[in-house]
Each structure stands twice: as structure tokens, then as C-alpha cells.
Amino acid sequence: MKLLRVGTAGSERPALLDADGTLRDLSGVVTDIDGELLADEDALGRIRSAAEAGELPALDGTGLRVGPPVGRIGKIVCIGLNYHDHARETGAEPPAEPVVFFKAPDTVVGPHDTVLVPRGSTKTDWEVELAVVIGRTARYLESAEEGLACVAGYAVAHDVSEREFQIERGGTWDKGKNCETFNPLGPWLVTADEVPDPQRLSLRLWVNGELKQDGTTAEQIFPVGEVVRYVSRFMVLRPGDVINTGTPAGVAMGRPEPKPYLRAGDVVELEVEGLGRQRQELKGA
């Protein structure tokens, strides 16, 4: 299933995109797309049954904002330097263990919402990523197979980053990762049954129509199941938590000088195979 949330920011309602591309209203079946729903197999079954029976009313999507596909996100765990090609372009050694950092849930915006370039920023960068949404509690998992079994679904994430704040201003990466609007998510949450192998997905990103990133999750140093297993050894992952699993080569930081960092007025478009497409216009904060 392709689950999404539509409407004005803070007042989104649950919806489903059916196999014919018709937007369907889920508000008569469930109250929201969130961790509580994703952990409830009976509720998910009611959605499937209603969709198959043709019981879900159509929604007119004209002018309707698409919000983040998951509401009330508990935490966003991010994995850095998780692609062999991205490590090479930045001159970094592939990490021996996953590099873990966090983004605050309030960085999340819809897939087509405005992204704000922070005040004083000269090194705002793009990163297309595969996002993993947790559907059952993951605690001290023993295997990558157990990790995959805890995944409710997948989505497109844009891990926007400010490289000066991240690398040159001291401390950890948090200052360059948590600026407002720095995590567009969506358009859909695609349930795990529709993604049989998360290590065979293409990822692409364009800036002002020019292709910048063209990668594949096959390049991941730590695949999805292993990432979930690993993270579960250090913290409890709960339904509705999100993991951004890293970006492939092609970011501005990895390019020759002058590096083409993002500016107000730029347009970024990105997609992950089968998971939909995002488009953001950048403005000054």
C-alpha cells in the first residue's frame, strides 16, 4: 500500500493512493498514519480490505498539499557515510561501524514544502536518502533478518545539510542537520510488502533540472536490515520512528571548487525508485 497524509500543515488527514493512481480518503477507517497504526496489523488489514472492496471514497487532489506520510514521529536516526561511492567522493574511509546521528522530528516537512536556507549559510547541501519507518519495537535484535522484520515501510527523505555548521563549527554534526525544514519526507509511505529488496533501489536528485545524484542502495556499506539491527543495540526503536539510511555520491561537498551549494531560488527534485518524487523550492530563512 501507498499511505500518505494530505491537508494543511498540522491538520493532515490519512489517505491512500490506489493502484490506479486515485487518491482515497482513509479518515473513515483510521485517524492518522502514525506509529500506533503501523504497529496494529488489524487496522492495516481493515485498510487493505476497504481498499480491495472499493469502499474508500475518492479525494480530489487538485491543490491539495501532501504532508509527511508519518505523523507523530518519535525520533529520526540518521546513518552517515553509508555508501561506498559517497565515502570515496568525500575522501573518507568507509566506517567500520555505522555512523549514527539524529535529526529532530520538527525538521520534517512535506515532500513539496519550501526548504529554508539558514541565515548566514553558504554551504547548504542536498542528500537524497531511503527512509525506513519502523513498525514494531526493535530492541537488542540479533540479526539483519530480524531488522527487516521490524520495518513497516519505506519513503523518500531529503537529508538537507549545512556543511559549515556540520563540520567547521565544532562539536558534533547536529548544528548542520537540524535547521528548520531540513527533512522533507514522502510523498508516500510504501509498505514493506511492496519493496521485496531494499538493496535494489535507484536514487536520483536534480538541482535546477541538472542531475546531481544517480545512485543505488546496492552501494550501501551497511544494508537496511543490518542498520536496524545495529541501532537496536544502542537504543529502542519504536513504531513510527524513522531511519535515514545515508546518501550516495554526488553531493555538493564532494564536488570540485567552487562547490555548487544551494541558494535561495534553487529548485531540488529527488526520487527513490517506487517510492515517489519530491520537489522543493528554496527560500531564505
LUMTIZA-217083 format. One record per residue (C-alpha): residue number from 1; x negated, y negated, z; residue in one letter. Coordinates in Angstrom, 3 decimals. Example, Ala and Ser with C-alpha at 12.3 -4.5 7.8 and 13.67 -1.06 7.14 Angstrom:
# residues 2
+-----+----------+----------+----------+---------+
! num !        u !        v !        w ! residuo !
+-----+----------+----------+----------+---------+
!   1 !  -12.300 !    4.500 !    7.800 !       A !
!   2 !  -13.670 !    1.060 !    7.140 !       S !
+-----+----------+----------+----------+---------+
//
This chain:
# residues 285
+-----+----------+----------+----------+---------+
! num !        u !        v !        w ! residuo !
+-----+----------+----------+----------+---------+
!   1 !    0.000 !    0.000 !    0.000 !       M !
!   2 !   -0.940 !   -3.620 !   -0.539 !       K !
!   3 !    0.130 !   -5.559 !    2.539 !       L !
!   4 !   -0.012 !   -9.333 !    2.794 !       L !
!   5 !    1.290 !  -12.326 !    4.706 !       R !
!   6 !    2.853 !  -15.313 !    2.974 !       V !
!   7 !    4.018 !  -18.757 !    4.003 !       G !
!   8 !    2.643 !  -21.870 !    5.629 !       T !
!   9 !   -0.374 !  -21.565 !    7.915 !       A !
!  10 !    0.679 !  -20.253 !   11.300 !       G !
!  11 !    4.148 !  -19.241 !   10.075 !       S !
!  12 !    3.332 !  -16.423 !    7.653 !       E !
!  13 !    5.735 !  -13.532 !    7.184 !       R !
!  14 !    4.864 !   -9.955 !    6.223 !       P !
!  15 !    5.169 !   -8.817 !    2.629 !       A !
!  16 !    4.211 !   -6.013 !    0.288 !       L !
!  17 !    3.013 !   -6.084 !   -3.298 !       L !
!  18 !    4.592 !   -3.135 !   -5.050 !       D !
!  19 !    3.193 !   -1.040 !   -7.904 !       A !
!  20 !    4.921 !   -3.278 !  -10.463 !       D !
!  21 !    3.348 !   -6.430 !   -9.025 !       G !
!  22 !    6.584 !   -7.597 !   -7.396 !       T !
!  23 !    6.321 !   -9.319 !   -4.029 !       L !
!  24 !    8.609 !   -7.691 !   -1.452 !       R !
!  25 !    9.793 !   -9.050 !    1.901 !       D !
!  26 !    8.868 !   -6.894 !    4.917 !       L !
!  27 !   10.318 !   -9.157 !    7.599 !       S !
!  28 !   13.392 !   -6.930 !    7.938 !       G !
!  29 !   11.178 !   -3.924 !    8.687 !       V !
!  30 !    8.239 !   -5.276 !   10.726 !       V !
!  31 !    7.454 !   -8.578 !   12.403 !       T !
!  32 !    3.861 !   -9.004 !   11.173 !       D !
!  33 !    0.808 !   -7.336 !    9.668 !       I !
!  34 !   -1.471 !   -7.049 !   12.695 !       D !
!  35 !   -3.312 !   -4.566 !   14.865 !       G !
!  36 !   -0.146 !   -3.389 !   16.562 !       E !
!  37 !    1.372 !   -2.452 !   13.221 !       L !
!  38 !   -1.796 !   -0.873 !   11.839 !       L !
!  39 !   -2.027 !    1.413 !   14.870 !       A !
!  40 !    1.616 !    2.512 !   14.501 !       D !
!  41 !    1.935 !    5.341 !   11.987 !       E !
!  42 !    5.710 !    5.405 !   12.400 !       D !
!  43 !    6.013 !    1.722 !   11.477 !       A !
!  44 !    3.734 !    2.187 !    8.483 !       L !
!  45 !    5.861 !    5.162 !    7.478 !       G !
!  46 !    9.004 !    3.011 !    7.629 !       R !
!  47 !    7.361 !    0.525 !    5.259 !       I !
!  48 !    6.449 !    3.307 !    2.817 !       R !
!  49 !    9.928 !    4.807 !    2.969 !       S !
!  50 !   11.637 !    1.455 !    2.446 !       A !
!  51 !    9.362 !    0.661 !   -0.487 !       A !
!  52 !    9.931 !    4.049 !   -2.130 !       E !
!  53 !   13.692 !    3.760 !   -1.646 !       A !
!  54 !   13.781 !    0.299 !   -3.238 !       G !
!  55 !   15.180 !   -1.237 !   -0.069 !       E !
!  56 !   12.803 !   -4.191 !    0.205 !       L !
!  57 !   14.147 !   -7.485 !   -1.190 !       P !
!  58 !   12.043 !   -9.308 !   -3.754 !       A !
!  59 !   10.382 !  -12.594 !   -2.873 !       L !
!  60 !    9.877 !  -15.460 !   -5.286 !       D !
!  61 !    6.145 !  -16.077 !   -5.109 !       G !
!  62 !    6.279 !  -19.379 !   -7.022 !       T !
!  63 !    4.415 !  -21.953 !   -4.964 !       G !
!  64 !    4.242 !  -19.572 !   -2.012 !       L !
!  65 !    0.979 !  -19.719 !   -0.062 !       R !
!  66 !   -0.820 !  -16.434 !    0.580 !       V !
!  67 !   -2.257 !  -16.324 !    4.076 !       G !
!  68 !   -4.818 !  -13.967 !    5.612 !       P !
!  69 !   -3.460 !  -10.407 !    5.331 !       P !
!  70 !   -4.038 !   -9.671 !    9.025 !       V !
!  71 !   -2.655 !  -11.704 !   11.896 !       G !
!  72 !   -3.936 !  -11.994 !   15.474 !       R !
!  73 !   -7.405 !  -10.706 !   14.634 !       I !
!  74 !   -9.248 !   -9.743 !   17.806 !       G !
!  75 !  -12.823 !  -10.070 !   16.584 !       K !
!  76 !  -14.804 !  -10.283 !   13.364 !       I !
!  77 !  -18.009 !   -8.260 !   13.426 !       V !
!  78 !  -20.424 !   -9.027 !   10.593 !       C !
!  79 !  -23.289 !   -6.978 !    9.204 !       I !
!  80 !  -26.265 !   -8.915 !    7.843 !       G !
!  81 !  -28.776 !   -7.813 !    5.216 !       L !
!  82 !  -26.777 !   -4.708 !    4.383 !       N !
!  83 !  -27.549 !   -4.482 !    0.656 !       Y !
!  84 !  -30.887 !   -3.324 !   -0.738 !       H !
!  85 !  -30.761 !   -5.907 !   -3.543 !       D !
!  86 !  -29.894 !   -8.766 !   -1.160 !       H !
!  87 !  -32.780 !   -7.858 !    1.156 !       A !
!  88 !  -35.135 !   -7.893 !   -1.832 !       R !
!  89 !  -33.968 !  -11.286 !   -3.085 !       E !
!  90 !  -34.468 !  -12.890 !    0.336 !       T !
!  91 !  -37.866 !  -11.272 !    0.862 !       G !
!  92 !  -36.667 !   -9.376 !    3.933 !       A !
!  93 !  -37.498 !   -5.827 !    4.900 !       E !
!  94 !  -34.438 !   -3.577 !    4.925 !       P !
!  95 !  -33.396 !   -3.366 !    8.577 !       P !
!  96 !  -33.937 !   -0.135 !   10.484 !       A !
!  97 !  -30.580 !   -0.632 !   12.203 !       E !
!  98 !  -27.580 !   -2.750 !   11.207 !       P !
!  99 !  -27.929 !   -6.483 !   11.900 !       V !
! 100 !  -24.828 !   -7.466 !   13.872 !       V !
! 101 !  -23.392 !  -10.934 !   14.424 !       F !
! 102 !  -19.929 !  -12.395 !   14.961 !       F !
! 103 !  -17.530 !  -14.827 !   13.399 !       K !
! 104 !  -14.726 !  -16.306 !   15.458 !       A !
! 105 !  -11.200 !  -15.330 !   14.336 !       P !
! 106 !  -10.328 !  -19.014 !   13.904 !       D !
! 107 !  -12.728 !  -19.219 !   10.935 !       T !
! 108 !  -10.222 !  -17.108 !    8.965 !       V !
! 109 !   -8.113 !  -18.842 !    6.315 !       V !
! 110 !   -6.089 !  -17.645 !    3.348 !       G !
! 111 !   -7.748 !  -16.486 !    0.126 !       P !
! 112 !   -6.869 !  -19.659 !   -1.781 !       H !
! 113 !   -7.122 !  -22.181 !    1.048 !       D !
! 114 !   -9.598 !  -25.064 !    0.966 !       T !
! 115 !  -13.107 !  -24.389 !    2.275 !       V !
! 116 !  -14.688 !  -27.324 !    4.095 !       L !
! 117 !  -18.362 !  -28.182 !    3.631 !       V !
! 118 !  -19.567 !  -29.131 !    7.126 !       P !
! 119 !  -20.621 !  -32.682 !    7.821 !       R !
! 120 !  -24.356 !  -33.039 !    7.269 !       G !
! 121 !  -24.569 !  -29.772 !    5.350 !       S !
! 122 !  -26.973 !  -29.407 !    2.424 !       T !
! 123 !  -27.163 !  -25.586 !    2.357 !       K !
! 124 !  -23.630 !  -24.182 !    2.306 !       T !
! 125 !  -23.818 !  -20.764 !    0.634 !       D !
! 126 !  -21.434 !  -18.153 !   -0.765 !       W !
! 127 !  -21.211 !  -14.428 !    0.080 !       E !
! 128 !  -18.623 !  -12.025 !   -1.360 !       V !
! 129 !  -18.043 !   -9.109 !    1.008 !       E !
! 130 !  -15.991 !   -5.985 !    1.553 !       L !
! 131 !  -13.990 !   -6.404 !    4.763 !       A !
! 132 !  -12.968 !   -3.355 !    6.792 !       V !
! 133 !   -9.876 !   -3.584 !    9.001 !       V !
! 134 !   -9.710 !   -1.223 !   11.973 !       I !
! 135 !   -6.542 !    0.806 !   12.524 !       G !
! 136 !   -7.334 !    2.895 !   15.591 !       R !
! 137 !   -9.547 !    2.378 !   18.614 !       T !
! 138 !  -13.190 !    3.219 !   17.881 !       A !
! 139 !  -15.300 !    3.888 !   20.968 !       R !
! 140 !  -18.601 !    5.823 !   21.028 !       Y !
! 141 !  -17.969 !    7.544 !   17.710 !       L !
! 142 !  -20.295 !   10.401 !   16.832 !       E !
! 143 !  -20.187 !   10.471 !   13.031 !       S !
! 144 !  -19.633 !    8.393 !    9.914 !       A !
! 145 !  -16.620 !   10.580 !    9.160 !       E !
! 146 !  -15.070 !    9.515 !   12.452 !       E !
! 147 !  -15.850 !    5.933 !   11.495 !       G !
! 148 !  -13.960 !    6.185 !    8.221 !       L !
! 149 !  -11.017 !    7.779 !   10.008 !       A !
! 150 !  -10.664 !    4.588 !   12.085 !       C !
! 151 !  -10.286 !    2.350 !    9.014 !       V !
! 152 !   -6.760 !    1.117 !    8.317 !       A !
! 153 !   -7.668 !   -0.631 !    5.089 !       G !
! 154 !   -9.888 !   -2.987 !    3.143 !       Y !
! 155 !   -9.811 !   -6.588 !    1.977 !       A !
! 156 !  -11.910 !   -9.230 !    0.233 !       V !
! 157 !  -13.854 !  -11.527 !    2.560 !       A !
! 158 !  -15.867 !  -14.656 !    1.755 !       H !
! 159 !  -18.577 !  -14.952 !    4.395 !       D !
! 160 !  -19.332 !  -18.631 !    3.815 !       V !
! 161 !  -22.627 !  -19.575 !    5.485 !       S !
! 162 !  -24.612 !  -22.741 !    6.168 !       E !
! 163 !  -28.268 !  -21.675 !    5.840 !       R !
! 164 !  -29.919 !  -24.622 !    7.564 !       E !
! 165 !  -27.611 !  -24.261 !   10.552 !       F !
! 166 !  -28.100 !  -20.474 !   10.479 !       Q !
! 167 !  -31.873 !  -20.250 !   10.130 !       I !
! 168 !  -33.568 !  -23.594 !   10.746 !       E !
! 169 !  -31.760 !  -24.985 !   13.787 !       R !
! 170 !  -32.879 !  -22.500 !   16.431 !       G !
! 171 !  -31.083 !  -19.748 !   18.297 !       G !
! 172 !  -29.011 !  -17.069 !   16.622 !       T !
! 173 !  -27.059 !  -17.180 !   13.347 !       W !
! 174 !  -23.820 !  -18.332 !   14.971 !       D !
! 175 !  -24.112 !  -22.046 !   14.131 !       K !
! 176 !  -24.293 !  -21.293 !   10.408 !       G !
! 177 !  -21.477 !  -18.765 !   10.383 !       K !
! 178 !  -18.670 !  -20.258 !   12.459 !       N !
! 179 !  -17.855 !  -23.561 !   10.797 !       C !
! 180 !  -14.136 !  -24.084 !   10.198 !       E !
! 181 !  -12.664 !  -22.296 !    7.141 !       T !
! 182 !  -15.813 !  -20.136 !    6.762 !       F !
! 183 !  -13.973 !  -16.799 !    6.392 !       N !
! 184 !  -11.328 !  -16.718 !    3.642 !       P !
! 185 !   -9.692 !  -13.281 !    3.811 !       L !
! 186 !   -7.354 !  -11.490 !    1.416 !       G !
! 187 !   -5.203 !  -11.672 !   -0.644 !       P !
! 188 !   -4.131 !   -8.185 !    0.446 !       W !
! 189 !   -4.905 !   -5.518 !    2.957 !       L !
! 190 !   -5.169 !   -2.382 !    0.817 !       V !
! 191 !   -4.535 !    0.688 !    2.950 !       T !
! 192 !   -7.364 !    3.201 !    3.173 !       A !
! 193 !   -5.495 !    5.886 !    1.240 !       D !
! 194 !   -5.821 !    3.707 !   -1.891 !       E !
! 195 !   -9.619 !    3.423 !   -1.520 !       V !
! 196 !  -10.917 !    7.004 !   -1.643 !       P !
! 197 !  -14.584 !    5.945 !   -1.702 !       D !
! 198 !  -15.513 !    2.510 !   -0.316 !       P !
! 199 !  -19.063 !    3.024 !   -1.604 !       Q !
! 200 !  -17.953 !    2.775 !   -5.245 !       R !
! 201 !  -16.516 !   -0.744 !   -5.378 !       L !
! 202 !  -17.778 !   -3.617 !   -7.516 !       S !
! 203 !  -18.041 !   -7.112 !   -6.029 !       L !
! 204 !  -18.268 !  -10.343 !   -8.052 !       R !
! 205 !  -18.399 !  -14.050 !   -7.308 !       L !
! 206 !  -18.347 !  -17.106 !   -9.584 !       W !
! 207 !  -19.161 !  -20.760 !   -8.841 !       V !
! 208 !  -17.562 !  -23.237 !  -11.243 !       N !
! 209 !  -16.984 !  -20.371 !  -13.670 !       G !
! 210 !  -20.599 !  -19.121 !  -13.618 !       E !
! 211 !  -21.130 !  -15.541 !  -12.428 !       L !
! 212 !  -23.441 !  -15.598 !   -9.407 !       K !
! 213 !  -22.962 !  -12.217 !   -7.732 !       Q !
! 214 !  -22.321 !   -8.938 !   -9.535 !       D !
! 215 !  -22.936 !   -6.017 !   -7.211 !       G !
! 216 !  -21.646 !   -2.721 !   -5.918 !       T !
! 217 !  -21.078 !   -1.263 !   -2.486 !       T !
! 218 !  -23.259 !    1.652 !   -3.604 !       A !
! 219 !  -26.175 !   -0.694 !   -2.743 !       E !
! 220 !  -25.200 !   -0.838 !    0.928 !       Q !
! 221 !  -28.007 !    0.172 !    3.256 !       I !
! 222 !  -25.511 !    1.296 !    5.902 !       F !
! 223 !  -22.258 !    2.579 !    4.365 !       P !
! 224 !  -18.854 !    1.791 !    5.788 !       V !
! 225 !  -18.401 !    4.899 !    7.917 !       G !
! 226 !  -21.854 !    4.528 !    9.447 !       E !
! 227 !  -21.265 !    0.831 !   10.152 !       V !
! 228 !  -18.080 !    1.615 !   12.087 !       V !
! 229 !  -19.801 !    4.442 !   13.988 !       R !
! 230 !  -22.803 !    2.265 !   14.822 !       Y !
! 231 !  -20.813 !   -0.733 !   16.001 !       V !
! 232 !  -18.625 !    1.519 !   18.172 !       S !
! 233 !  -21.710 !    2.471 !   20.199 !       R !
! 234 !  -22.083 !   -1.140 !   21.385 !       F !
! 235 !  -18.506 !   -2.397 !   21.644 !       M !
! 236 !  -14.946 !   -1.111 !   21.440 !       V !
! 237 !  -13.340 !   -1.715 !   18.072 !       L !
! 238 !   -9.595 !   -2.144 !   18.337 !       R !
! 239 !   -6.769 !   -2.122 !   15.769 !       P !
! 240 !   -6.760 !   -5.391 !   13.871 !       G !
! 241 !  -10.485 !   -6.054 !   14.321 !       D !
! 242 !  -12.349 !   -6.866 !   11.107 !       V !
! 243 !  -15.852 !   -5.919 !    9.984 !       I !
! 244 !  -17.501 !   -7.911 !    7.176 !       N !
! 245 !  -19.926 !   -5.386 !    5.715 !       T !
! 246 !  -22.541 !   -7.621 !    4.037 !       G !
! 247 !  -23.138 !   -9.201 !    0.655 !       T !
! 248 !  -25.006 !   -8.108 !   -2.496 !       P !
! 249 !  -27.701 !  -10.102 !   -4.273 !       A !
! 250 !  -27.000 !  -13.429 !   -5.924 !       G !
! 251 !  -26.569 !  -15.876 !   -3.045 !       V !
! 252 !  -27.904 !  -19.428 !   -3.385 !       A !
! 253 !  -30.547 !  -18.812 !   -0.701 !       M !
! 254 !  -32.135 !  -16.112 !   -2.852 !       G !
! 255 !  -32.481 !  -18.286 !   -5.973 !       R !
! 256 !  -35.419 !  -20.429 !   -7.108 !       P !
! 257 !  -35.677 !  -24.077 !   -6.110 !       E !
! 258 !  -33.685 !  -26.203 !   -6.388 !       P !
! 259 !  -31.274 !  -23.751 !   -4.823 !       K !
! 260 !  -27.710 !  -24.345 !   -6.058 !       P !
! 261 !  -25.961 !  -24.684 !   -2.716 !       Y !
! 262 !  -22.277 !  -25.535 !   -2.636 !       L !
! 263 !  -20.983 !  -29.090 !   -2.637 !       R !
! 264 !  -17.580 !  -30.705 !   -2.261 !       A !
! 265 !  -15.756 !  -30.354 !   -5.580 !       G !
! 266 !  -17.131 !  -26.905 !   -6.385 !       D !
! 267 !  -14.751 !  -24.011 !   -7.073 !       V !
! 268 !  -15.608 !  -20.498 !   -5.899 !       V !
! 269 !  -13.820 !  -17.380 !   -7.175 !       E !
! 270 !  -14.518 !  -13.868 !   -5.935 !       L !
! 271 !  -13.158 !  -10.359 !   -6.133 !       E !
! 272 !  -13.687 !   -6.815 !   -4.940 !       V !
! 273 !  -12.548 !   -4.019 !   -7.224 !       E !
! 274 !   -8.943 !   -3.061 !   -6.465 !       G !
! 275 !   -8.663 !   -5.479 !   -3.542 !       L !
! 276 !   -7.667 !   -8.671 !   -5.328 !       G !
! 277 !   -9.190 !  -12.050 !   -6.060 !       R !
! 278 !   -9.767 !  -15.290 !   -4.165 !       Q !
! 279 !  -10.183 !  -18.895 !   -5.330 !       R !
! 280 !  -11.257 !  -21.812 !   -3.172 !       Q !
! 281 !  -11.871 !  -25.459 !   -3.880 !       E !
! 282 !  -14.461 !  -27.044 !   -1.600 !       L !
! 283 !  -13.955 !  -30.365 !    0.120 !       K !
! 284 !  -15.911 !  -32.321 !    2.718 !       G !
! 285 !  -15.060 !  -31.738 !    6.360 !       A !
+-----+----------+----------+----------+---------+
//
